[in-house]
């Protein structure tokens, strides 16, 4: 688990600052709208990776809890 936290921390430290830069398309639509975040790959890919990581951690925690209660 510590290795996973180190990997995610490294990912956040290296990748996330690049997401904060403006990209083509700013100014054409509302930058705070859901369509902006889901329609632009610059935002959609990190959102999808975050949702996938959260889902993985939730499923892993449930699986671990169920296996510990069976013992």
C-alpha positions in Angstrom: 0.0 0.0 0.0 2.9 2.4 0.7 4.2 1.8 -2.8 0.8 2.7 -4.2 0.8 5.9 -2.3 4.3 6.7 -3.4 3.3 6.1 -7.0 0.2 8.2 -6.8 2.1 11.0 -5.1 4.7 10.9 -7.8 2.0 11.0 -10.4 0.3 13.9 -8.8 3.6 15.8 -8.4 4.7 15.3 -12.0 1.5 15.2 -14.1 -1.0 17.5 -12.4 0.9 20.8 -12.9 0.7 20.2 -16.6 -3.1 20.1 -16.4 -3.3 23.6 -15.0 -2.0 25.2 -18.1 -4.5 26.8 -20.5 -5.2 24.9 -23.7 -6.9 25.7 -27.0 -10.6 26.1 -26.4 -10.5 28.4 -23.5 -12.8 31.4 -24.1 -15.1 29.6 -26.5 -17.3 28.0 -23.8 -17.9 28.4 -20.1 -14.6 27.1 -18.5 -16.5 26.0 -15.4 -19.1 23.9 -17.2 -19.1 20.1 -17.1 -19.0 20.0 -20.9 -15.6 21.8 -20.8 -14.1 19.2 -18.5 -15.5 16.2 -20.2 -15.2 17.5 -23.8 -11.5 18.3 -23.6 -9.0 15.5 -23.4 -6.7 17.7 -21.3 -9.3 17.5 -18.6 -11.2 14.3 -19.4 -8.2 12.0 -19.1 -7.2 13.0 -15.6 -10.8 13.0 -14.5 -11.2 9.4 -15.9 -8.0 8.3 -14.2 -9.0 9.8 -10.9 -12.4 8.1 -11.1 -10.8 4.8 -12.0 -8.3 5.1 -9.1 -11.0 5.9 -6.6 -13.1 3.0 -7.9 -10.1 0.7 -7.6 -9.4 1.8 -4.0 -13.0 1.4 -3.0 -13.3 -2.1 -4.4 -9.9 -3.1 -2.9 -11.0 -1.8 0.5 -14.3 -3.7 0.3 -12.5 -6.9 -0.8 -9.9 -6.6 2.0 -12.6 -6.0 4.6 -14.7 -9.0 3.5 -11.6 -11.2 3.5 -10.6 -10.1 7.0 -14.1 -10.8 8.4 -14.1 -14.3 7.0 -10.9 -15.3 8.9 
